[in-house]
């Protein structure tokens, strides 16, 4: 089986004989139902493939849809003039990059449809080619814009460049209102939804499919699709690792499944990670290893968000998830839209959010820790985390506490506010333990109290009580006084009690006691 790893063009997948999971029934339904659409999905989730599928359809490429649902559904196969803008693959922190990219596209289209002397601005030039395309072909135009938001997300923190990019884009996206009578269909994709850009105003009003039940699976791979298209490959995968096919399905599900894009969405697998795993026959961290978006690191760096709340405890409204705003909602929207959080439940008009799967939860913490620390090299940071993972898995308590102390010593703790220092300490302690592959509970509720930090390894249960500017002895005494160990069900595991003292002056763990 040929896997389309790194191939995002529908035509190349079909003509190259690569496996294609047929989404064309949903594509046909989309085309048949309206005119202007937008969809937000995380990076490497198939947005570009969806866009080029639409492009092939509107180009009348019936030959590419042989054997797919579209061949059965479409009868007319009309060719339309297609204008496809793809903003991926460029660095828009360069102030001239957006103008250069737009000028290249417009020049190509003007070579086809001509240009009038008075058309100087980008908006006028785009209006001109779209209107002339209708005059010359007799068909309305199709406008496809992939990664519409990249010129803005690249420039978060660079206000002057971002403002300039926003002004350019407003002229381009405003064409949907201005040239409406010349447009047959318009489709935009992106990771984020910028409410202030103007394209989501009532005047333009593209239908947002990002949280639509109907189109929740138009990108990504569902459980049924995994079984239908890849069952033999999963069997080969299982054979290679000497496990049953059902166990291999379960491993793939834990590692790569779990995305939900609406309140009633099916589980969706990350297609990039799943296809790489099936191709390599390895369970590795593929998606997060391609890099955390720079804009996300910038947003998190400016917040004091409670990171332990990401473990299935974070509540958000639909409005908070849909559009970048300010403050806390900005962090939530960024994490959800970029794919680090997903919908876990829905109740009382609120969404419960959490990590979608093991790849994301482990990857997020392992990627985020180096951004908190001041270690000299990335190799040093990675080695520190590898050692921590080894010590925790071996239940070598003093060794992993020493390693936590070492990593914590690299955290700048720039704030002088004791509350913020304590919050950063708590976040770092959570992130470090989470990075070892173990689920961590902070403020874990038990009868008569809450355990500061609770996690389990294969052989042990850990109860950690944290004190600030007091003593590890006092912390350990509180565990015994509250009888936390007796309130934890651990018939087959050893209970380890750890009292920890964190010094706000030294900004590190200064002592611990094991009970």
C-alpha positions in Angstrom: 0.0 0.0 0.0 1.3 3.5 -0.9 0.8 6.1 1.8 0.6 9.7 0.8 3.0 10.9 3.4 3.7 14.6 2.8 1.5 14.7 -0.3 -1.4 17.1 0.0 -2.6 17.3 -3.6 -5.6 15.3 -4.6 -4.5 14.9 -8.2 -1.1 13.6 -7.2 -2.6 11.1 -4.7 -5.0 9.7 -7.3 -2.6 9.6 -10.3 0.2 8.3 -8.1 -1.8 5.3 -6.9 -1.7 6.4 -3.2 -4.4 5.3 -0.7 -7.2 7.9 -0.6 -9.9 7.8 2.1 -13.0 8.8 0.1 -14.5 12.1 1.5 -16.1 13.0 -1.8 -19.7 12.3 -0.7 -19.3 15.0 2.0 -17.6 17.2 -0.6 -20.5 16.9 -3.0 -22.9 17.7 -0.2 -20.9 20.8 0.7 -20.9 22.0 -2.9 -24.6 21.3 -3.4 -25.6 23.1 -0.2 -24.2 26.6 -0.3 -21.7 29.1 -1.6 -19.3 30.5 1.0 -17.6 28.3 3.6 -14.8 28.3 6.1 -13.3 25.4 8.1 -10.7 25.5 10.9 -8.7 22.4 11.6 -5.3 21.8 13.3 -2.1 21.7 11.1 -1.5 18.5 9.1 -5.1 17.5 9.3 -6.0 17.3 5.6 -7.1 20.9 5.0 -4.9 21.2 1.9 -6.1 17.9 0.5 -9.7 18.9 1.0 -9.0 22.2 -0.8 -7.3 20.5 -3.8 -10.2 18.0 -4.0 -12.6 20.9 -4.4 -10.2 22.4 -7.0 -10.2 19.2 -9.1 -14.0 19.0 -8.9 -14.5 22.6 -10.1 -11.9 22.0 -12.9 -14.3 19.3 -14.2 -11.6 16.6 -13.6 -14.0 13.6 -13.8 -11.1 11.3 -14.5 -9.7 11.8 -11.0 -12.9 10.7 -9.3 -13.3 7.3 -10.9 -14.5 4.8 -8.3 -15.2 7.4 -5.7 -18.6 8.5 -4.4 -18.4 11.7 -6.5 -18.5 9.7 -9.7 -21.9 8.4 -8.7 -23.3 11.7 -7.5 -22.1 14.2 -10.1 -23.7 14.1 -13.6 -22.7 17.5 -15.2 -19.0 18.0 -14.5 -18.9 21.7 -15.4 -15.5 23.4 -15.6 -15.2 26.7 -13.7 -12.3 29.2 -13.6 -10.6 28.4 -10.3 -8.5 30.9 -8.2 -6.5 29.0 -5.6 -4.5 31.0 -3.0 -2.2 28.9 -0.8 -0.5 30.8 2.0 1.4 27.8 3.4 5.1 27.4 3.0 6.2 31.0 3.5 7.5 33.0 6.5 5.3 36.1 6.8 7.5 37.8 9.5 9.3 39.1 6.4 7.4 42.4 5.9 7.4 42.1 2.1 6.5 38.4 1.8 2.7 38.7 1.7 2.7 41.4 -1.0 5.2 39.3 -3.0 3.1 36.1 -2.7 -0.1 37.9 -3.6 1.5 39.6 -6.6 2.8 36.3 -7.9 -0.7 34.8 -7.9 -2.3 37.9 -9.4 0.3 38.2 -12.2 -0.4 34.5 -13.2 -4.1 35.1 -13.3 -3.7 38.4 -15.2 -1.6 36.6 -17.8 -4.8 34.4 -18.4 -7.5 37.0 -18.1 -5.8 40.4 -18.7 -5.4 43.6 -16.6 -6.7 47.1 -16.8 -4.4 50.0 -16.3 -6.5 51.5 -13.5 -6.3 48.3 -11.5 -3.6 49.1 -8.9 -4.6 47.8 -5.5 -4.7 44.1 -4.7 -8.4 44.2 -4.3 -9.0 45.9 -7.6 -6.7 43.5 -9.4 -8.4 40.4 -7.9 -11.8 41.9 -8.7 -10.6 42.5 -12.3 -9.5 38.9 -13.0 -12.6 37.4 -11.4 -15.0 39.6 -13.4 -13.1 39.0 -16.6 -13.0 35.3 -16.0 -16.8 35.3 -15.9 -16.9 37.5 -19.1 -14.5 35.2 -21.0 -15.6 31.8 -19.9 -19.3 32.4 -19.2 -18.8 30.7 -15.8 -18.7 32.2 -12.3 -15.3 31.9 -10.5 -14.3 29.6 -7.7 -12.2 31.1 -4.9 -10.1 28.7 -2.8 -8.0 30.1 0.0 -5.8 27.6 2.0 -4.2 28.6 5.3 -5.9 32.0 5.1 -4.6 33.0 8.6 -0.9 32.1 8.3 0.2 35.7 7.5 -1.4 36.7 10.8 -0.4 33.8 13.1 3.2 34.1 11.9 3.3 37.7 13.0 1.8 37.4 16.5 4.0 39.7 18.6 5.1 41.7 15.6 2.3 44.2 15.7 3.4 46.5 12.9 3.9 43.7 10.4 0.7 42.0 11.4 -1.3 45.2 11.0 0.1 45.6 7.5 -0.7 42.0 6.6 -4.2 42.4 8.0 -4.8 45.4 5.8 -3.6 43.5 2.7 -5.8 40.5 3.5 -8.9 42.6 4.2 -8.6 43.9 0.6 -8.3 40.3 -0.7 -11.0 38.7 1.4 -13.4 41.6 0.9 -13.7 40.4 -2.7 -16.4 37.9 -1.5 -18.7 40.8 -0.9 -17.6 43.0 -3.8 -17.6 40.4 -6.5 -20.4 38.2 -5.2 -22.2 38.1 -8.6 -19.1 36.7 -10.3 -18.5 33.9 -7.7 -19.9 30.4 -7.8 -18.2 29.1 -4.7 -15.6 30.2 -2.1 -13.9 28.1 0.5 -11.3 29.1 3.1 -9.3 27.0 5.5 -7.1 27.9 8.4 -6.1 26.9 11.9 -7.4 30.0 13.7 -10.5 32.1 13.3 -9.8 35.8 13.4 -13.0 37.6 14.2 -11.6 41.1 13.5 -10.4 40.3 10.0 -13.8 41.2 8.5 -14.5 38.1 6.5 -16.9 36.7 9.2 -19.0 39.8 9.2 -22.7 39.6 8.2 -21.9 41.2 4.8 -19.5 38.3 3.8 -20.8 35.6 6.1 -19.1 32.4 5.0 -20.7 29.4 6.8 -18.3 28.2 9.5 -18.1 24.4 9.4 -15.5 24.2 12.1 -17.9 22.9 14.8 -20.5 21.4 12.5 -21.8 17.9 13.4 -22.5 17.3 9.7 -19.0 18.0 8.5 -17.0 16.9 11.6 -15.3 14.1 9.8 -14.6 15.8 6.5 -10.9 16.0 7.6 -9.2 13.2 9.4 -9.9 9.4 9.6 -12.7 7.8 11.5 -12.7 4.4 13.3 -14.9 3.0 10.5 -12.5 4.3 7.8 -9.5 2.9 9.6 -11.1 -0.6 9.6 -12.4 -0.3 6.1 -9.3 1.0 4.4 -6.4 -0.3 6.5 -7.5 -3.6 8.2 -4.9 -5.7 6.4 -2.2 -3.1 7.2 -3.2 -3.2 10.9 -2.9 -7.0 10.8 0.7 -6.7 9.4 1.4 -4.1 12.1 0.2 -6.4 14.8 2.2 -9.3 13.4 5.4 -7.3 13.4 4.9 -6.5 17.1 3.6 -9.9 18.1 0.3 -8.6 19.4 -3.3 -9.4 18.4 -5.0 -7.2 15.8 -7.5 -6.0 18.4 -4.6 -5.0 20.7 -3.0 -3.1 17.8 -6.3 -1.2 17.1 -6.4 -0.3 20.8 -2.8 1.0 20.7 -3.5 3.1 17.7 -6.7 4.5 19.2 -5.0 5.5 22.5 -2.1 7.1 20.6 -3.7 8.9 17.7 -7.5 9.0 18.0 -9.8 11.1 20.2 -10.4 14.4 18.3 -13.9 15.7 18.4 -14.8 18.8 16.4 -18.4 19.2 17.6 -20.6 18.2 20.5 -21.8 15.0 18.6 -18.7 14.3 16.5 -17.4 10.8 16.0 -13.9 10.1 17.2 -11.4 11.3 14.5 -7.8 10.1 14.1 -5.0 12.5 13.3 -4.4 11.5 9.7 -0.7 12.6 9.6 0.3 10.5 12.6 -1.9 7.5 11.7 -0.6 7.2 8.2 3.0 7.6 9.3 2.5 4.9 12.0 0.9 2.5 9.5 3.7 3.1 7.0 6.5 2.8 9.5 4.8 0.1 11.5 5.9 2.0 14.6 4.0 3.8 17.4 5.9 7.1 17.6 5.1 10.8 18.2 4.8 12.1 14.6 2.5 15.1 14.8 4.0 17.1 17.7 7.5 16.2 16.5 6.9 18.4 13.4 7.0 21.4 15.8 4.8 23.5 18.0 3.4 26.5 16.2 5.4 29.6 17.1 2.3 31.6 17.8 1.1 29.1 20.4 4.4 29.3 22.3 4.1 33.1 22.2 0.5 33.1 23.6 1.3 30.6 26.3 4.4 32.5 27.3 2.3 35.6 28.0 -0.2 33.8 30.2 -0.3 32.3 33.7 -2.7 29.6 32.6 -3.3 26.6 34.9 -1.8 23.9 32.7 -3.0 20.9 34.9 -6.6 21.9 34.1 -5.9 20.6 30.5 -6.6 17.0 31.7 -10.3 16.8 30.9 -11.3 19.6 33.4 -11.3 22.7 31.2 -14.7 24.3 30.5 -15.3 26.7 27.6 -18.2 28.2 25.6 -18.6 27.8 21.9 -17.7 31.5 21.5 -14.4 31.0 23.4 -13.5 28.2 21.0 -14.5 29.8 17.8 -12.6 33.1 17.7 -9.4 34.5 19.0 -10.2 37.0 21.7 -8.3 38.4 24.7 -6.9 37.0 27.9 -7.8 33.5 29.0 -10.2 32.9 26.1 -7.3 33.7 23.7 -5.2 30.8 25.3 -8.2 28.4 25.1 -9.0 29.2 21.5 -5.3 28.9 20.5 -5.0 25.5 22.2 -8.2 24.1 20.8 -7.9 25.4 17.3 -4.2 24.2 17.1 -5.2 20.7 18.1 -3.7 20.4 21.6 -7.1 20.3 23.2 -10.3 18.8 21.9 -13.9 18.4 22.9 -14.5 15.7 25.5 -18.1 16.4 26.5 -20.9 19.0 26.3 -23.3 20.0 29.0 -25.3 23.2 29.9 -24.0 24.9 26.8 -20.4 24.4 27.8 -17.7 22.2 26.3 -15.4 20.1 28.4 -11.9 20.1 26.9 -8.9 17.8 27.3 -6.0 16.3 25.5 -7.3 14.1 22.6 -4.8 11.3 22.9 -1.4 10.1 24.3 0.6 11.6 21.5 -0.7 15.1 22.1 -0.6 15.0 25.9 2.9 13.7 26.1 4.1 15.8 23.2 2.6 19.0 24.5 4.4 18.7 27.9 7.7 17.6 26.4 7.6 20.4 23.9 6.5 23.0 26.4 9.1 22.3 29.2 12.1 23.6 27.1 10.2 26.8 26.5 10.0 27.4 30.3 13.7 26.6 30.9 17.0 28.3 30.1 19.2 25.3 29.3 22.0 26.0 26.9 21.0 23.5 24.2 18.0 21.6 23.0 20.0 18.4 23.3 20.6 19.1 27.0 16.9 19.7 27.6 16.0 16.5 25.8 18.5 14.5 27.8 17.3 15.9 31.1 13.7 14.7 30.2 14.9 11.3 29.1 16.7 10.8 32.4 13.6 11.9 34.3 11.5 9.4 32.4 14.0 6.6 33.2 14.1 7.4 36.9 10.3 7.6 37.2 9.8 4.4 35.4 12.3 2.7 37.7 10.6 4.2 40.7 13.9 5.6 41.8 12.4 8.4 44.0 15.5 10.3 45.1 16.9 10.2 41.6 13.8 11.6 39.9 13.4 14.2 42.6 17.0 15.3 42.1 16.3 15.4 38.4 13.2 17.6 38.9 15.3 19.9 41.0 17.9 20.1 38.3 15.3 21.0 35.6 13.6 23.4 37.9 16.9 25.3 38.4 16.8 26.2 34.7 13.4 27.9 35.0 13.8 31.7 35.1 10.7 32.4 37.3 10.8 36.1 36.1 7.9 37.3 38.2 8.4 38.6 41.7 4.8 37.9 42.7 4.9 34.9 45.1 1.5 33.6 43.8 2.8 33.6 40.2 6.0 31.9 41.3 4.0 29.2 43.0 1.7 28.8 40.0 4.8 28.4 37.7 6.2 25.8 40.1 3.0 23.9 40.1 2.8 24.0 36.3 6.4 22.9 36.0 6.0 20.0 38.4 2.9 18.8 36.5 4.6 19.2 33.1 7.7 17.2 34.2 5.8 14.3 35.6 3.3 14.3 32.7 6.3 14.3 30.2 7.3 10.8 31.6 4.1 9.3 30.1 2.1 9.1 33.3 -1.3 10.8 33.9 -1.0 13.3 36.7 -3.8 14.7 38.9 -3.3 18.0 40.7 -5.6 18.8 43.6 -6.8 15.2 43.5 -10.0 14.9 45.5 -10.3 12.3 48.3 -12.5 12.1 51.3 -11.6 14.9 53.7 -9.2 16.8 51.4 -7.2 17.1 48.2 -3.9 15.6 47.3 -1.6 18.2 45.8 -0.1 15.9 43.2 -1.1 12.3 42.5 0.2 9.8 39.9 0.8 6.1 39.4 3.5 4.1 37.8 3.3 0.4 36.9 4.4 -0.6 40.5 3.7 2.4 42.7 1.2 5.1 43.7 2.7 8.6 44.5 1.2 11.1 46.9 3.0 14.4 46.8 2.2 17.2 49.2 3.8 20.6 48.5 4.6 23.3 50.9 6.0 26.8 50.2 8.6 28.3 52.5 7.9 25.8 55.2 9.4 22.3 55.5 9.2 18.9 53.8 8.6 17.4 57.2 5.4 19.5 57.6 4.2 18.4 54.1 4.8 14.7 54.9 3.0 15.1 58.2 0.0 16.5 56.5 -0.2 13.4 54.2 -0.3 11.2 57.4 -2.6 13.5 59.3 -5.2 13.5 56.4 -4.7 9.7 56.0 -4.3 10.1 52.2 -2.5 6.8 51.8 -5.4 4.8 53.3 -7.9 6.6 51.1 -6.2 5.5 47.9 -7.2 2.1 46.4 -3.9 0.4 45.7 -4.1 -3.2 46.7 -1.4 -4.3 44.2 0.8 -1.2 44.3 3.3 0.3 46.8 2.3 3.7 48.1 5.0 6.3 48.1 4.5 9.5 50.2 6.6 12.6 49.4 6.7 15.8 51.3 8.1 18.7 49.3 9.2 22.2 50.2 9.5 24.9 47.6 11.4 28.1 48.4 10.0 31.2 46.7 13.4 33.0 47.5 15.5 30.3 45.8 12.7 29.5 43.4 13.3 25.7 43.5 12.7 22.6 45.5 15.0 22.9 48.5 14.1 19.7 50.3 11.9 16.6 50.2 11.2 13.7 52.5 10.0 10.2 51.6 7.5 8.4 53.8 
